[in-house]
Amino acid sequence: MLLKIKQEWLPLAAWFILALPPMQRFLEQSMVTHMLVQIPMLIIIGWMIGKTLPAEWKAKIAPWNRWGITGMALTIVIMAYWMLPRSLDGAVSEWYFEVLKFITLPVMGIALNLSWPLLNSIARGVLMLEFWATLMRLGWLYLDLPDRLCANYLLSDQRILGQLLLLGGSAYAISWTLRIMFGTKIIKA
């Protein structure tokens, strides 16, 4: 019982550590760590919280999330919002954007955890393909644009992030292709 309690509190402890001002400043001082470390960590924390939700809560949510559509729609809206350069800038310079980020991204992780297993394989494939396309579009945009998109970050940060997004997107495409070619199923939750 004690071990189970610790596992349930682990995501909240991780969330609290990420919310500490020194950790926030460290992760938000670079566009790369902000987008590729802090934001994914908040989503993973939400995913972990989703795994520890009581069965009664999941049963109450299930009628509202038939086939995972509602949760995935919420996930897509939140993801699209936090890809906007204005949102990233706001999270660095305005406290209410920061609070919004620390609430919405874990909610996205919870929705993703509850919805992904309910999707059929075609929907999963389409969403995985769109995720890859988004990585490539953003990488290309950040790399090729001659102007800064985020006022709080240097153009060099933006270009490094663009290169890393293109590299990550390429690695994602290769791994997905190999997974499909050699007969393993698309990611199961």
SEPABA-501078 format. One record per residue (C-alpha): x, y, z; residue in three letters. Coordinates in steps of 0.2 Angstrom, whole numbers, plus 5000, padded with zeros to 4 digits. Layout:
! residues N
px:X py:Y pz:Z code:ALA $
...
! end
This chain:
! residues 189
px:5000 py:5000 pz:5000 code:MET $
px:5014 py:5012 pz:5004 code:LEU $
px:5023 py:5009 pz:4988 code:LEU $
px:5006 py:5012 pz:4978 code:LYS $
px:5004 py:5029 pz:4987 code:ILE $
px:5022 py:5034 pz:4982 code:LYS $
px:5018 py:5030 pz:4964 code:GLN $
px:5003 py:5040 pz:4964 code:GLU $
px:5012 py:5055 pz:4972 code:TRP $
px:5027 py:5054 pz:4960 code:LEU $
px:5019 py:5064 pz:4946 code:PRO $
px:5014 py:5078 pz:4957 code:LEU $
px:5031 py:5078 pz:4965 code:ALA $
px:5039 py:5080 pz:4948 code:ALA $
px:5026 py:5093 pz:4943 code:TRP $
px:5031 py:5103 pz:4959 code:PHE $
px:5049 py:5101 pz:4955 code:ILE $
px:5047 py:5108 pz:4937 code:LEU $
px:5036 py:5122 pz:4945 code:ALA $
px:5050 py:5128 pz:4956 code:LEU $
px:5057 py:5145 pz:4950 code:PRO $
px:5075 py:5140 pz:4948 code:PRO $
px:5070 py:5125 pz:4938 code:MET $
px:5058 py:5135 pz:4928 code:GLN $
px:5071 py:5149 pz:4924 code:ARG $
px:5084 py:5135 pz:4920 code:PHE $
px:5072 py:5126 pz:4907 code:LEU $
px:5065 py:5142 pz:4900 code:GLU $
px:5081 py:5151 pz:4897 code:GLN $
px:5083 py:5142 pz:4880 code:SER $
px:5070 py:5139 pz:4867 code:MET $
px:5077 py:5121 pz:4865 code:VAL $
px:5075 py:5116 pz:4883 code:THR $
px:5058 py:5125 pz:4885 code:HIS $
px:5050 py:5116 pz:4870 code:MET $
px:5060 py:5099 pz:4870 code:LEU $
px:5062 py:5096 pz:4889 code:VAL $
px:5049 py:5106 pz:4900 code:GLN $
px:5034 py:5105 pz:4889 code:ILE $
px:5036 py:5086 pz:4885 code:PRO $
px:5040 py:5083 pz:4904 code:MET $
px:5023 py:5092 pz:4909 code:LEU $
px:5014 py:5081 pz:4896 code:ILE $
px:5022 py:5065 pz:4903 code:ILE $
px:5018 py:5070 pz:4921 code:ILE $
px:5000 py:5071 pz:4915 code:GLY $
px:5001 py:5054 pz:4906 code:TRP $
px:5007 py:5047 pz:4923 code:MET $
px:4993 py:5055 pz:4932 code:ILE $
px:4981 py:5048 pz:4920 code:GLY $
px:4988 py:5030 pz:4924 code:LYS $
px:4985 py:5033 pz:4942 code:THR $
px:4967 py:5039 pz:4941 code:LEU $
px:4954 py:5028 pz:4951 code:PRO $
px:4944 py:5017 pz:4940 code:ALA $
px:4928 py:5026 pz:4946 code:GLU $
px:4934 py:5042 pz:4938 code:TRP $
px:4939 py:5033 pz:4922 code:LYS $
px:4921 py:5026 pz:4921 code:ALA $
px:4913 py:5043 pz:4924 code:LYS $
px:4924 py:5050 pz:4910 code:ILE $
px:4922 py:5036 pz:4898 code:ALA $
px:4904 py:5041 pz:4891 code:PRO $
px:4911 py:5058 pz:4887 code:TRP $
px:4926 py:5051 pz:4878 code:ASN $
px:4919 py:5038 pz:4867 code:ARG $
px:4932 py:5030 pz:4855 code:TRP $
px:4944 py:5043 pz:4862 code:GLY $
px:4938 py:5057 pz:4851 code:ILE $
px:4935 py:5070 pz:4864 code:THR $
px:4951 py:5067 pz:4873 code:GLY $
px:4961 py:5068 pz:4857 code:MET $
px:4952 py:5084 pz:4851 code:ALA $
px:4957 py:5092 pz:4868 code:LEU $
px:4975 py:5086 pz:4866 code:THR $
px:4976 py:5093 pz:4848 code:ILE $
px:4969 py:5110 pz:4854 code:VAL $
px:4981 py:5111 pz:4868 code:ILE $
px:4996 py:5106 pz:4858 code:MET $
px:4991 py:5118 pz:4844 code:ALA $
px:4990 py:5132 pz:4857 code:TYR $
px:5007 py:5129 pz:4864 code:TRP $
px:5015 py:5128 pz:4847 code:MET $
px:5011 py:5146 pz:4844 code:LEU $
px:5026 py:5158 pz:4847 code:PRO $
px:5016 py:5170 pz:4857 code:ARG $
px:5011 py:5156 pz:4869 code:SER $
px:5029 py:5152 pz:4872 code:LEU $
px:5034 py:5171 pz:4874 code:ASP $
px:5019 py:5173 pz:4886 code:GLY $
px:5025 py:5158 pz:4897 code:ALA $
px:5042 py:5166 pz:4899 code:VAL $
px:5036 py:5184 pz:4902 code:SER $
px:5018 py:5183 pz:4910 code:GLU $
px:5014 py:5173 pz:4926 code:TRP $
px:4996 py:5169 pz:4920 code:TYR $
px:5003 py:5161 pz:4904 code:PHE $
px:5015 py:5151 pz:4915 code:GLU $
px:5001 py:5145 pz:4926 code:VAL $
px:4990 py:5140 pz:4911 code:LEU $
px:5005 py:5130 pz:4904 code:LYS $
px:5007 py:5121 pz:4920 code:PHE $
px:4989 py:5116 pz:4920 code:ILE $
px:4984 py:5113 pz:4902 code:THR $
px:4999 py:5102 pz:4897 code:LEU $
px:4997 py:5089 pz:4911 code:PRO $
px:4978 py:5090 pz:4907 code:VAL $
px:4984 py:5086 pz:4889 code:MET $
px:4994 py:5071 pz:4895 code:GLY $
px:4979 py:5064 pz:4905 code:ILE $
px:4968 py:5066 pz:4890 code:ALA $
px:4981 py:5057 pz:4879 code:LEU $
px:4982 py:5043 pz:4892 code:ASN $
px:4964 py:5040 pz:4893 code:LEU $
px:4960 py:5042 pz:4874 code:SER $
px:4975 py:5034 pz:4865 code:TRP $
px:4970 py:5016 pz:4870 code:PRO $
px:4952 py:5019 pz:4864 code:LEU $
px:4957 py:5024 pz:4846 code:LEU $
px:4957 py:5012 pz:4832 code:ASN $
px:4974 py:5009 pz:4823 code:SER $
px:4969 py:5020 pz:4808 code:ILE $
px:4966 py:5035 pz:4819 code:ALA $
px:4982 py:5031 pz:4828 code:ARG $
px:4991 py:5031 pz:4812 code:GLY $
px:4984 py:5047 pz:4806 code:VAL $
px:4988 py:5056 pz:4822 code:LEU $
px:5006 py:5049 pz:4822 code:MET $
px:5008 py:5055 pz:4804 code:LEU $
px:5001 py:5072 pz:4808 code:GLU $
px:5013 py:5073 pz:4823 code:PHE $
px:5028 py:5069 pz:4812 code:TRP $
px:5022 py:5082 pz:4799 code:ALA $
px:5020 py:5095 pz:4813 code:THR $
px:5038 py:5091 pz:4819 code:LEU $
px:5045 py:5093 pz:4801 code:MET $
px:5034 py:5109 pz:4797 code:ARG $
px:5040 py:5118 pz:4814 code:LEU $
px:5058 py:5112 pz:4811 code:GLY $
px:5058 py:5119 pz:4794 code:TRP $
px:5049 py:5135 pz:4799 code:LEU $
px:5061 py:5138 pz:4814 code:TYR $
px:5076 py:5134 pz:4803 code:LEU $
px:5072 py:5144 pz:4787 code:ASP $
px:5064 py:5160 pz:4794 code:LEU $
px:5075 py:5174 pz:4794 code:PRO $
px:5066 py:5183 pz:4808 code:ASP $
px:5064 py:5178 pz:4826 code:ARG $
px:5047 py:5171 pz:4830 code:LEU $
px:5049 py:5172 pz:4849 code:CYS $
px:5054 py:5189 pz:4856 code:ALA $
px:5062 py:5181 pz:4872 code:ASN $
px:5073 py:5169 pz:4862 code:TYR $
px:5088 py:5172 pz:4851 code:LEU $
px:5088 py:5168 pz:4832 code:LEU $
px:5102 py:5156 pz:4835 code:SER $
px:5091 py:5147 pz:4848 code:ASP $
px:5077 py:5146 pz:4835 code:GLN $
px:5088 py:5139 pz:4822 code:ARG $
px:5095 py:5126 pz:4834 code:ILE $
px:5077 py:5121 pz:4839 code:LEU $
px:5073 py:5120 pz:4820 code:GLY $
px:5088 py:5108 pz:4817 code:GLN $
px:5083 py:5097 pz:4832 code:LEU $
px:5065 py:5096 pz:4827 code:LEU $
px:5070 py:5091 pz:4809 code:LEU $
px:5082 py:5078 pz:4816 code:LEU $
px:5069 py:5071 pz:4829 code:GLY $
px:5056 py:5071 pz:4815 code:GLY $
px:5067 py:5061 pz:4804 code:SER $
px:5072 py:5049 pz:4818 code:ALA $
px:5053 py:5047 pz:4821 code:TYR $
px:5049 py:5043 pz:4803 code:ALA $
px:5063 py:5030 pz:4802 code:ILE $
px:5058 py:5021 pz:4818 code:SER $
px:5040 py:5021 pz:4813 code:TRP $
px:5044 py:5015 pz:4795 code:THR $
px:5055 py:5001 pz:4803 code:LEU $
px:5041 py:4996 pz:4815 code:ARG $
px:5028 py:4995 pz:4801 code:ILE $
px:5040 py:4986 pz:4789 code:MET $
px:5045 py:4972 pz:4802 code:PHE $
px:5027 py:4969 pz:4808 code:GLY $
px:5026 py:4977 pz:4825 code:THR $
px:5010 py:4985 pz:4830 code:LYS $
px:5008 py:5004 pz:4831 code:ILE $
px:5012 py:5010 pz:4849 code:ILE $
px:5000 py:5003 pz:4862 code:LYS $
px:4997 py:5012 pz:4878 code:ALA $
! end
